[in-house]
Amino acid sequence: MKKAAKDYIIFPLDVPSFEQARDFIDQLADCVGMFKVGLELYIASGPGIIARIKDAGAARVFLDLKLHDIPATVARAMQRVAGLGVAMTTVHCAGSQKMMQAAVQASDGQVDVLGVTVLTSMNRADIQADGFKDQFAADLGSLVVQRAAKAQAAGCSGVVCSGLEVGMIKKALGNAFMTVAPGIRPSWEATAGDDQQRVVTPAQAIGAGADYLVIGRPIRDAKDPRAAARRIASEIDATLSDNG
């Protein structure tokens, strides 16, 4: 079934308390397709926040914990995640392929496991400082594609990557391999002081083939978050129509 434009939008609940998250859930449950629960909120609220999202409506849950440990530990953690009824979760591609395979196997098909390729806050200088080969510092996209290929070989459903790399991943690994793009900034939103380095607009990400967009600040910091989410959904809908 074809997704509605709003279903492309994942809103990250990057807030420190259950109460603040609840307010955004109540405002946006019918304006976005999924809520992302990250480390800060999950540590503060535990599985209760997942139940709260489910009670609010049709929006699904993306549990973004970026698991990265030895395979046995990741597998045990993934078994717990699989029992929570979330739609998607993450492991870090910086871990071994064996670790990602263990996560996928432990998920038992109950949740889509995504590999986090390279954080969108990182740039060439960061990659170079981490000791990667010069070819990866000069062409960060090549590192992203390499890690995405490793995630696919491990059985992951897709990856989290910058919108700048979505097209490369789709070309190399096929359209069925899911891409979730954070660092999305509408052209009308100011980005001063933004810690995201590799950003694109919703139209650019959708045009490249992104399956989901993680959009936080442009919605969260708007005077009217619901109106901002709907404006972004309209832009996505227009891009989908233009692309036929």
C-alpha positions in Angstrom: 0.0 0.0 0.0 1.3 3.4 -0.9 2.5 5.5 2.0 0.9 8.9 2.7 3.3 11.8 2.7 3.1 12.1 6.5 4.2 8.5 6.9 7.7 9.4 5.5 8.2 11.7 8.6 9.9 10.3 11.7 9.8 12.8 14.6 12.6 12.3 17.1 11.5 12.7 20.7 14.8 14.2 21.8 13.5 15.4 25.1 14.6 14.5 28.6 11.3 13.5 30.2 8.2 11.4 29.7 6.0 14.5 30.2 7.7 16.5 27.5 7.6 13.6 25.1 3.9 13.0 25.9 3.1 16.6 24.9 4.7 16.2 21.5 3.1 12.8 21.0 -0.3 14.3 21.7 0.3 17.1 19.3 1.8 15.1 16.4 0.4 11.6 16.5 -1.8 12.3 13.4 0.8 14.4 11.6 3.8 12.0 11.4 4.3 8.4 10.6 6.6 7.4 13.4 8.2 8.7 16.6 11.9 8.0 17.3 12.8 7.2 20.8 16.6 7.6 21.4 18.9 7.0 24.3 18.1 10.0 26.4 14.3 9.4 26.5 14.5 5.6 26.8 16.9 5.9 29.7 14.6 8.4 31.4 11.3 6.7 30.6 11.9 3.1 29.8 9.4 1.0 27.8 6.5 3.0 29.1 7.1 5.7 26.5 6.6 3.1 23.8 3.2 2.1 25.2 2.3 5.8 25.3 3.0 6.2 21.6 1.0 3.2 20.7 -2.0 4.4 22.7 -1.9 7.8 20.9 -2.8 6.5 17.5 -1.4 4.9 14.3 2.1 6.4 14.5 4.7 3.7 15.0 7.9 3.5 17.0 11.5 3.7 15.9 13.7 2.7 18.9 17.1 4.2 18.1 19.5 2.8 20.6 22.5 2.1 18.2 23.5 -1.1 19.8 27.2 -1.7 19.6 28.8 -4.4 21.7 30.0 -8.0 21.4 27.6 -10.2 19.4 26.3 -12.1 22.4 25.4 -9.0 24.3 23.8 -7.3 21.3 21.7 -10.5 20.6 20.4 -10.6 24.2 19.5 -6.9 24.0 17.8 -7.4 20.6 15.6 -10.1 22.0 14.3 -7.6 24.6 13.8 -5.0 21.9 11.9 -7.5 19.7 9.4 -8.0 22.4 8.5 -4.3 22.7 6.5 -4.2 19.5 8.5 -1.4 17.8 8.7 -1.1 14.0 12.5 -0.4 13.7 15.6 -0.3 15.7 19.3 0.3 15.2 22.7 -1.3 15.5 26.0 0.5 14.7 27.8 -0.5 11.5 31.1 0.3 13.3 30.5 -3.1 14.9 31.4 -6.3 13.1 29.3 -8.0 10.5 29.0 -10.9 13.0 27.5 -8.5 15.6 24.9 -7.3 13.1 24.0 -10.8 12.0 23.5 -11.7 15.7 21.1 -8.7 16.1 19.1 -9.7 13.0 18.8 -13.3 14.1 17.8 -12.3 17.6 15.1 -10.0 16.2 13.3 -13.0 14.9 11.7 -11.0 12.1 9.7 -9.0 14.6 11.4 -5.6 14.0 13.4 -4.1 11.1 17.0 -3.8 12.1 18.8 -0.9 10.6 22.6 -0.3 10.5 23.8 3.2 11.4 26.5 4.0 8.8 28.2 7.4 9.7 26.6 9.9 12.0 25.4 13.0 10.1 27.3 15.2 12.6 30.6 13.8 11.3 32.6 15.3 8.4 35.8 14.6 6.6 38.0 15.9 9.3 36.3 13.7 11.9 36.8 10.6 9.7 40.5 11.5 9.2 41.0 12.0 12.9 39.5 8.6 13.6 42.3 7.0 11.6 40.4 5.9 8.5 42.1 5.5 5.2 42.6 8.7 3.2 40.2 7.4 0.5 37.3 7.4 3.1 38.2 10.9 4.4 38.3 12.2 0.8 35.1 10.5 -0.1 33.0 9.9 2.9 30.2 8.5 0.8 32.4 5.5 -0.1 32.6 4.6 3.6 28.9 4.9 4.0 28.2 2.6 1.0 30.8 0.1 2.3 29.1 0.0 5.7 25.7 -0.2 4.1 26.8 -3.2 2.0 28.1 -4.9 5.2 24.7 -4.2 6.9 22.9 -5.7 3.9 25.1 -8.8 4.0 24.4 -9.2 7.6 20.6 -9.3 6.9 19.7 -5.8 8.0 16.5 -4.3 6.5 18.3 -1.1 5.7 20.5 1.7 7.0 20.5 5.1 8.5 22.4 7.5 6.3 22.6 11.1 5.2 20.3 12.1 2.4 23.5 12.9 0.5 24.2 9.1 0.3 20.7 7.8 -0.2 21.1 7.7 -4.0 24.4 6.0 -3.9 23.1 3.3 -1.6 20.0 2.7 -3.7 22.1 2.4 -6.8 24.6 0.0 -5.2 22.3 -2.1 -3.1 18.9 -1.9 -4.7 15.7 0.1 -4.1 14.3 -2.6 -1.7 17.1 -1.8 0.8 15.6 0.7 3.2 17.2 4.1 3.8 16.3 6.4 6.7 17.8 9.9 6.4 18.3 12.2 9.4 19.7 15.7 9.2 16.8 16.9 7.1 16.4 20.7 7.0 13.6 22.4 5.0 14.9 25.3 2.9 12.7 27.7 5.0 14.3 26.7 8.3 17.4 28.6 9.7 20.3 26.3 10.5 22.6 28.7 12.6 24.3 26.7 15.4 23.2 23.4 13.9 25.5 20.5 14.8 24.4 18.5 11.7 27.1 18.7 9.0 25.6 16.7 6.1 22.1 18.0 5.6 19.5 18.0 2.7 16.0 19.3 2.3 13.0 16.9 2.4 12.5 17.2 -1.4 16.2 16.3 -2.0 16.0 13.3 0.2 12.7 12.0 -1.2 14.0 12.7 -4.8 17.0 10.5 -4.0 14.8 7.7 -2.9 14.8 7.9 0.9 12.2 5.7 2.6 11.9 7.8 5.8 13.1 11.2 6.9 14.0 12.0 10.5 12.9 15.6 11.1 13.3 17.1 14.5 14.2 20.7 15.0 12.2 22.2 12.2 9.1 20.8 13.8 10.0 20.8 17.5 11.2 24.5 17.5 8.4 25.8 15.3 5.8 28.1 16.9 3.2 25.6 15.7 4.7 22.1 15.5 1.6 20.6 13.9 1.6 23.3 11.1 5.3 22.7 10.5 4.8 18.9 10.2 2.0 19.4 7.8 4.0 21.9 5.7 6.8 19.4 5.4 4.3 16.6 4.5 2.9 18.9 1.7 6.4 19.4 0.3 7.0 15.6 0.4 3.6 15.0 -1.4 4.6 17.5 -4.1 7.9 15.8 -4.6 6.3 12.4 -4.8 3.8 13.8 -7.4 6.6 15.3 -9.4 8.5 12.0 -9.4 5.5 10.2 -10.7 
